[in-house]
Amino acid sequence: MTVSHLRFGAQPIKSTYLIRRANFIAVHQFNFLERYPVLDAAVDGATLLLNSPYEPDGVWPRLPRTVQQTIIDKHIKVYSIDANAVAKKTQLGNRINTIMQTCFFAISGVLPREEAIEKIKESIRKTYGKRGEAVVRQNFAAVDAALEHLHEIPVPALPSPNPLPKEESETPRVPYVTAEIIAGRGDQLPVSAFPIDGTYPLGTSQWEKRNIAQEVPVWEPDLCIECGKCVLVCPHSTIRAKVCDEADLANAPEGFKRIPAKWRELPDKLYTIQVAVEDCTGCQLCVEVCPAKDKKDPSRKSLNMHPQLPLRERERANWDFFLNLPDIQKNGHLSFGSVKNVQLLRPLFEFSGACAGCGETPYIKLLTQLFGDHAIIANATGCSSIYGGNLPTTPYTTNREGRGPAWSNSLFEDNAEFGLGMRMALDHQNAYARDLVKRLRDRIGSDLADALLGTDQSGDEGINAERELVARLKRKLAGYDEIEARDLLSVADALVKKNVWIVGGDGWAYDIGYGGLDHVLASSQNVNILVLDTEVYSNTGGQASKATPLGAVAKFAAGGKPTAKKDLGLTAMRYGNVYIAQVAMGANDTHTVKAFVEAEAHNGPSLIIAYGQCIAHGIDMAKGMHQQKLAVDSGYWPLYRYDPKLAEENKNPFQLDSHDPKISLADYIYTEGRYRMLQQSDPEVASFLLVQAEKSVHRRWQQYKQMAQMTWEG
């Protein structure tokens, strides 16, 4: 939740402080009234503006008792608008900022009403004019509609006879510090309450229940083909699938949906999909990628958006039941190299604060599904560090055995080295543990020592077997006080395979941290690098990076970037021993899964460059996966894999996995605001840069085709 403090006065305000006595309070999410003390700072006679999904006469009865009483006691004036409905009506999607801003100036008295509206429209033209007259008109329409739909809510002398009670939070089950911050009381915590080592528990984002989606996906089982695409693309891990036995559903809530599972390896099982409606952001990506349609009514899919509020109570019970169903086991009975099978794996990254429709988080989620129970993540500063480790909650979580990713954040300039240090430390611990096992062989027992040192951990079965062996080792060493025995106990877990993933955005990988990344790639160490490529510095407002494409508009490239995007993958290929893949989930999800599996299996450095749509691109984020497909179909974003293992077999290590361009570059780029803006502001330059970009894309595509056609001799 973001709290903005705005102060106005006739004289310049030179000091900086937070507002403790507020004359005006705006609540942009109605459910915040149930969770936070939003009126504590309100002065007597203050004004409250609510974004409410209810009709004006239904607002007051929906307010919690404590809120009603505070409004009455403090003589607060209440205004209401369904800003989301206005935004939808005026084709602004879920962007309500213009609407709420208009309401603020209309009722706050900061400026005369007519003057304020005029200034707002001037600001709209200045801000959005370069995006085209249509965008300006949409925002003008939103301003006018806001005034038409703004209502003052009568405040009675007494609370309603049966007002809604304030919902009790789930925070008592959360560690104290986290619970207090979630409740909005973090500023009142003493320093002594915080952990002295800076570590925080995992899995706390599950308690936030932000309820920010106006609409959520609803599963229609009769159409479902169980492909798993919806689960894969969900940025917040709120739509999930499981298979189970009929007996597991004996106590299922009424109406809990299930259908026969379509897996040869899982006969007589049932399949179910469930949505965490209180955590869903309503981005619609899952609906957009769903391929299953009703032949009689093509507008009806296996997933369709419906209002969240009427579903909330029922789906809360369904979700809680779903979570307690057995998880699929990585026991060798089912391989996880396909989208269909991966959907059954529990994500260990969930409910982050990333934007609705985020293009980065599906890749992180996939990483945790495949490898999360033995992954250590070094995360560069950027979007992925903000939604990945921002207080008060942590989206990284654990499985039923308490295993999950260990995560830490480092700076732009040294994250690659940070991850390399993790790898080297783990390798030293492993080497020391193996040496101690050999030294204590007689005490441990030859059979156990041989098994500990010889287990093949290239797959999940071997990793699980090694864990059991380590548990046996610890039991055998318990009670021994010798230095070597104590040392082995302290490093025994290092005998179990750990994956190191170095994660960050393009600003880190292409720009500020490139020197360190290159150093790590040249080290031959067994690390995996995931570049979440949105082609701008997303978290700082969309500044241009060396990943920004030629002709795109970004901050520091307002006239269109005049140079081509750096080819990070081609540069890394020069080393010869680095596994490299360029992927786009929306264009080929199977290719993406395969690349992650191959990268992890490679004994050496690996680099995955993953295309991610971003709000900075100026697109409808619900169409994010379609934008990825357009990027690939135009030839702009070729899909490929470079596997050094093939070179060892005298095969060409470079595999071009996408086909020849199907559409022109213009058909792709001019669906995005970051390119259309230049068409509006400087058509001549836009035309020139388009020609240059087309040449650059063509040259690169031809180079890749030649590389793929080369014969290879070791």
Secondary structure by P-SEA (a helix, b strand, c coil): cbbbbbbbcccccccccccccccbbbbcccccccccccccccccbbbbbbbcccccccccccccaaaaaaaaaabbbbbbbaaaaaaaaacccccaaaaaaaaaaaccccccaaaaaaaaaaaaaaacccccaaaaaaaaaaaaaaaaabbbbbbccccccccccccccccccccaaaaaaaacccccccccccccccccccccccccccccccbbbbbbccccccccccccccccccccccccccccccccccccccccccccccccbbbbbbbcccccccccccccccccccccccccccbbbcccccaaaaaaaaaaaaaaccccccccccccccccccccccccccccccccccccaaaaaaaaaccccbbbbbccccccccccccccccccccccccbbbbbbbbccccaaaaaaaaaaaaaaaaaaaaaaaaaacccccaaaaaaaaccccccaaaaaaaaaaaaaaaaaacccccaaaaaaaaccccccbbbbbbccccccccccaaaaaaaaaacccbbbbbbbccccccccccccccccccccccccccccccccccaaaaaaaccccbbbbbbbccccaaaaaaaaaaaaacccbbbbbbbbbcccccccccaaaaaaaaaaaaccbbbbbbbcccccccccccccccccccccccccccccaaaaaaaaacaaaaaaaaaaaaaaaaaaaaaaaaaaaccccc
